[in-house]
Amino acid sequence: MSRSRERVERGSPGERRARFDAQVLPHLDAAYRFARWLTRSPADADDVLQEAMLRAFRGFDDLRGSDVKAWLFAIVRNCHLTAVAQRERRGLVPLPDEGDPQHDTLICPAPGPEAASIRGDEERSLARLLEDVAPEHREVLILREIEELDYRQIAAVTQVPIGTVMSRLARARAALKARWSMRSEEERDAMR
Amino acid sequence: MPCAETESRLHAYYDGELDALAAAGFEGHLESCAECCVALEELEAMRSALRTELPYERAPAALAERIAAALDREAAPAALTTLAARVGAARGPAPTFGRGLITGAGGGLLAAALAFFLIAPHVISPRETLLDDLVNAHVRSLLPAHLVDVESTDRHTVKPWFAGHVDVSPAVYDFTAQGYRLLGGRADYFEHQRAAALIYQHGAHLINVFSWAGEGAAPADTTRNGYHLAFWKAGNLHYCAVSDTGWPELLKLVSLIRDAEGQESHG
């Protein structure tokens, strides 16, 4: 450690990197979780996160004591939106992702009865139900309930006023609740 | 169904976004409104389902290494080998650790995060040093195999372990039912003593509750590097809960611990 102390001077590129590692990198897993929810695909999440971390590093000097996590999440989200826009411009049809029923038929054309029953559970899982919620509603719900950001932080990440955050959150909860209680009813019916 | 005005207040109250006065006002309303009470229970049922059922992905180790390499190229095209690269190389590709919770992803990067604190020039103010020590200890605990020294959800296992390994005897409780599962305990060293750390899991987040003996009042709650630090004092014991949970979620654990402790000392 003493050698590092001599080598890294304040204001040097190494010191900037060390500061970035200390302040931003501990939030890597959270940023990855968020990217997974935005992209709904592991491969896209990898690309988005890598791009976002590079952009974060380049823009690190703009951070200046503001909220690290909200700042990083906003960059992740912007990278995701840019990637989506680029795909749309190129007219590419995205591959079906894991949550897509089609995905399984491509990989495993004839699942056994056991797989089918697991699949059934997954279909009803909350994660699956969340997929049906509109993206702008889903993201505020994830940011609040899973990442535990407050309204001000969510507003900073999604770049909308706090009032909009509040109405989206209420709508997101109502939408998920409707799908969730439908599942509970189906389960009750299945028990009979 | 509550009216729109009440509904937005209901959500804001539930999310801990109302100030003390408005929250008290809403609690007054709750006493006379069964519908809002039911709505509140439904919100809580859904939240706890989301926090327990949804998968918590960690950044894959290979991705974390790719990012570290890309940052190295960006930071200093031909110069410094960072600690991240060295640690990453020493650890080998994608190690898995047995604890189940930490799967090695991003471990090298987290190790790198510590480098800053180790090499940064020493800060003069004792409060600043303490805050750095606490965040540092929290970040270090997130490294693979650094989280717990004694792994147990049973307070009767953790408490005696503390007796032999740290200088203080903190309150040890499990709050799994309330969404804060006790994972175990750990010994840490700061404020010139062997301090105790209790580790709780809350949804996707880990919370360290540090305790050490000391004079003076509890420092003010604060946020540092995206981590909240909530302080309190019981007798001559200082406590600090550190996490990247939301503030209301962190303060809920604090009040659970304080209530349990209060009941024990009065009962």
Interface residues (C-beta under 8 A of the other chain):
Chain A: M1 S4 R5 R7 V8 R10 P13 G14 R16 R17 A18 R19 F20 D21 A22 Q23 L25 P26 H27 L28 D29 A30 A31 Y32 R33 R36 D46 L49 Q50 M53 L54 F57 R58 D67 V68 K69 S125 L126 A127 L130 L141 R144 E145 I146 E147 E148 L149 D150 Y151 M166 S167 L169 A170 R173 L176 K177 W180
Chain B: E7 S8 H11 A12 D15 G16 E17 E42 L43 M46 R47 A49 L50 R51 E53 L54 P55 Y56 E57 R58 A59 P60 L63 A64 R66 I67 A70 L71 D72 E74 A75 A76 A79 L80 T82 L83 A84 A105 G106 L109 L110 A112 A113 L114 A115 F116 F117 L118 I119 A120 P121 V139 L142 G203 A204 H205 T223 N225 G226 Y227 D244 T245 G246 W247 E249
